[in-house]
Amino acid sequence: SCSRAKDVTMPAKLPVHFFSTRSPVIDLFRGQLDYADQLRQDSEIVLYFFYAPWCGQSIAAREEIEHVASRLSDQVLFVAVNCWWNQGKCRKQKHFFYFPVIHLYHRSFGPIEYKGPMSAVYIEKFVRRVMTPLLYISSRSKLLDFLSNYEPGVVGFFEFNASPQPPGYLTFFTSALHSLKKDYLGTIRFGVVTDKRVAEEISLVHSGSVYLHRHANTSLIYPKDIMNFTAENICKWALENREMLIRWLRPHGGKSLLLNNELKKGPALLIFIPYNPLAEIHPLLDEITKVALEYYKCNKSRAAEPDLQHLGDSDSPAFDSSVTDAHLKFSETFPIAKYPCCNTVVLPQWHSISRTHNVCELCVNQTLGVKPNKVHVPHCNFLEIEAALDSFYLQEHTFFQVISNTIECSNFLSFYSPFSYYTACCRTVNRHFLSFISSEKTIFQTPKVAFSSHGKKDNTQFSIPHIEDRNCFIPDLNISSTNITGLSCRTNKTLNLYLLDSNLFWIYAERLGASRSTHLKEFAAIVDLKEEVHYVLDQNQSLVGPTLENFIKNFSVLYSPLKRHLVDDPSVHFHEEHVVTEVTTNTFHETVFLSAKNVLLLYYAQWCGFCASLNHIFIQLARLLPPDSFTVARIDVTRNDLPWEFMTDRLPTILFFPHQRKEQSVKFPEDFSVNLPNLLKFILHHSSLSSSEPCTKECLHKESVLQQGHISHLEREIQKLRSEISALHQAHDQLEAQLSEARRGEQRLQQQKHTLEKQHKTLQLHSEQLQATYDQKNQELLEMAEKLQELADASENLLKENALLRILVASRGGKLQSKDEIKETLQSEQTLSEDNDISLSTATAALEEKRINNIDTIETEHSSGNRTE
């Protein structure tokens, strides 16, 4: 039996050093994981860098790891392990799905995997956090700095009176490492206080207490009586209750749903700033943090948040005592929520002729007078909002006004509680919302404000006006154009704030509309995935706190003045005038809406073949229409972004925007063929529609002037057409003459063709005869060749016989010579008889005669053969 041959494989090459031998990183290029574990036993902090020699990311991160190792090698042990070689223990024991992988160990705790950017500054920052997971807070000023940070802060109070450390300290220390293990971004900062006086500032009295600081909500103390005091529980409690005002986004560069999941939560403000994790101060980040704190600070009650003012110095600019006194006075005079929950209501149109409607903002408030022991700040409750809407619509006739120059406010008692009422303030607003683009303050704030109770005027001293008009009564709550305190709870368009490092992720900013040529990589954009829009902060403005506040407030108002950012085609440049105008995203509104002309717009794409076939039709149409009244344009929908109301899912699409009625655009019917007559009928039909408003004398005069211009333009076009027709007639006559000449030439060619056909037939007959003669002569030559071959064979035979005869003659000559010698011997013998002589002579004569005859015969045949040849 024949056995199957074994496969011959080449063994893998032996691995070589991945890091230089002079590098501070210990390179275990053969995957000696057991040796790496031995090294870890002698070091407090160890960083493992698992790599594959062929991996591009591993090669790129090698230099970053060496840079970090050169700075921290005296405190941290850096070990690189080749986890790809098949004979190494690392490959056999570890199963990684990607490379490189970084693990950190703090003594026996670990591994803590690092999943952040493979940049030296970020890796060093994370390593330093693992080295010192707890920050020592020794004074009130440091406590203030710690709590003022945008990251959530967890503070533990431990009195170091016992030896070696107080109870619970190691548990708290381990919980800080657990937080780094679960969240590699390190968004929770852990601090420890040993001074009892400093701990009392945050209400920590007993040693072993843990405090979670929150800016916009009530801070918490770890409930020891409910949860066991373990590292896992402390970490879980902090992660679940932390307050995320600003979140860092760090995409890893591969496929992920990170951005999609965050953007689906609601409108997002993406802020790109150059960030250095190792820098001691971040002025821009601190300014953004202040904006975020003001934006999310919905609860300004003194009882809800511990006072941090006395933690700092009296001259600290961040905390002004006058503001605190004003808040205290206001809380004594108006013990209600400063920022209630509000909902915007739009009333139906009062009259068909009127172009106005009423816009109201309905708020849920707490009343004065009799109240329970403690009135908490109300939260946005859907039941209360629903009840407020029911009460409001029962009284909506109170606000029905054709034109109102004042803001009317009314209070409605709650159906559920005698301590609550609803406040509604309304104003008549023009339908054309272009007049609103200043701000919400411009909409509502007027000198005349009227208040009523259930539709009646009321001058109650403690009536609380609409939230937009509180600045008329409460000086310390003046809502200026840059004040966004608590705005996240007063609008339905709440923003989620995100930070991205522009040094790493500037490509995302460019995709959102950032300029590539800018030297300062600072950028901000609002992305609303649900509405499919995004807005870009002007890059000519510096990215500072007031600019961000205006940007956020302009987005939050009812009629946002922000201009939607659309993707434009950067390759389109206008160097000369064209018959058909090429429209881009930037020129769309200017060319279509702001133009005083009728506009015919073609939606096309580069890949659309039928769209390209319409180019000559649109060029002819643009030449026919008067340029002072009509604009023929087109836009490439694949290279330009359009407002959603003007998008199309079919190409080509033709829209007509009539003059003074641009919002009443008309689509060219799809069942009509796109040709010049149909387009002209379509344009003339819709451009001659009468306006919904009565036409005045001036309008009639303009219309008559326009008609006269159309008539004169058409007359000029008719004259041009007549001249073209006469030219066409002349060309027709010339063409007829050329055609008759061509016909005569064709007849001559036909005759020549017949003559040539006859000659061709004659030549064909001659060719056949010659072919027959050729065949006959060829046959004769073949026969002659056969005869000549026979003669040649006969001649060859004769030559052979001639040679034989010569041989015979030579032999006969020898015999005759011998006979002569015998004859001489006989003559010498005289004793012979005469009979013998006679017989001998007779025989000799006969023999001689016969020889002569043979010679003659041979010569005769030889001469005959020569003649034949």
HELIX and SHEET records of a PDB file:
HELIX    1   1 LEU A   33  GLN A   41  1                                   9    
HELIX    2   2 GLY A   56  LEU A   72  1                                  17    
HELIX    3   3 LYS A   89  GLN A   93  1                                   5    
HELIX    4   4 ALA A  120  MET A  131  1                                  12    
HELIX    5   5 ARG A  140  LEU A  147  1                                   8    
HELIX    6   6 TYR A  169  LYS A  182  1                                  14    
HELIX    7   7 LYS A  196  GLU A  200  1                                   5    
HELIX    8   8 ALA A  231  ASN A  241  1                                  11    
HELIX    9   9 LEU A  258  LEU A  263  1                                   6    
HELIX   10  10 PRO A  283  TYR A  296  1                                  14    
HELIX   11  11 GLN A  309  LEU A  311  5                                   3    
HELIX   12  12 SER A  321  THR A  333  1                                  13    
HELIX   13  13 PHE A  382  LEU A  394  1                                  13    
HELIX   14  14 GLU A  396  PHE A  399  5                                   4    
HELIX   15  15 PHE A  433  PHE A  436  5                                   4    
HELIX   16  16 GLU A  440  PHE A  444  1                                   5    
HELIX   17  17 ILE A  467  CYS A  472  5                                   6    
HELIX   18  18 PRO A  475  LEU A  477  5                                   3    
HELIX   19  19 LEU A  487  CYS A  489  5                                   3    
HELIX   20  20 SER A  502  LEU A  512  1                                  11    
HELIX   21  21 GLY A  545  SER A  556  1                                  12    
HELIX   22  22 PHE A  588  PHE A  588  1                                   1    
HELIX   23  23 HIS A  589  PHE A  593  3                                   5    
HELIX   24  24 GLY A  609  SER A  613  1                                   5    
HELIX   25  25 ASN A  615  LEU A  624  1                                  10    
HELIX   26  26 TRP A  644  PHE A  646  5                                   3    
HELIX   27  27 LEU A  676  SER A  687  1                                  12    
HELIX   28  28 LYS A  697  SER A  828  1                                 132    
HELIX   29  29 GLU A  834  THR A  868  1                                  35    
SHEET    1   A 5 ILE A  26  LEU A  28  0                                        
SHEET    2   A 5 LEU A  77  ASN A  82  1                                        
SHEET    3   A 5 ILE A  45  TYR A  51  1                                        
SHEET    4   A 5 VAL A 101  HIS A 106 -1                                        
SHEET    5   A 5 PHE A 109  TYR A 114 -1                                        
SHEET    1   B 5 LEU A 134  ILE A 137  0                                        
SHEET    2   B 5 ARG A 189  VAL A 193  1                                        
SHEET    3   B 5 GLY A 153  PHE A 157  1                                        
SHEET    4   B 5 SER A 209  HIS A 213 -1                                        
SHEET    5   B 5 LEU A 220  ILE A 221 -1                                        
SHEET    1   C 5 ILE A 246  TRP A 248  0                                        
SHEET    2   C 5 ASN A 496  ASP A 501  1                                        
SHEET    3   C 5 ALA A 268  ILE A 273  1                                        
SHEET    4   C 5 PHE A 523  ASP A 528 -1                                        
SHEET    5   C 5 VAL A 533  VAL A 536 -1                                        
SHEET    1   D 6 CYS A 341  VAL A 346  0                                        
SHEET    2   D 6 THR A 356  GLN A 366 -1                                        
SHEET    3   D 6 SER A 420  ASN A 430 -1                                        
SHEET    4   D 6 ILE A 407  LEU A 413 -1                                        
SHEET    5   D 6 VAL A 449  SER A 453  1                                        
SHEET    6   D 6 LYS A 456  LYS A 457 -1                                        
SHEET    1   E 5 THR A 581  VAL A 583  0                                        
SHEET    2   E 5 PHE A 630  ASP A 636  1                                        
SHEET    3   E 5 ASN A 598  TYR A 604  1                                        
SHEET    4   E 5 THR A 653  PHE A 657 -1                                        
SHEET    5   E 5 VAL A 666  LYS A 667 -1                                        
END                                                                             
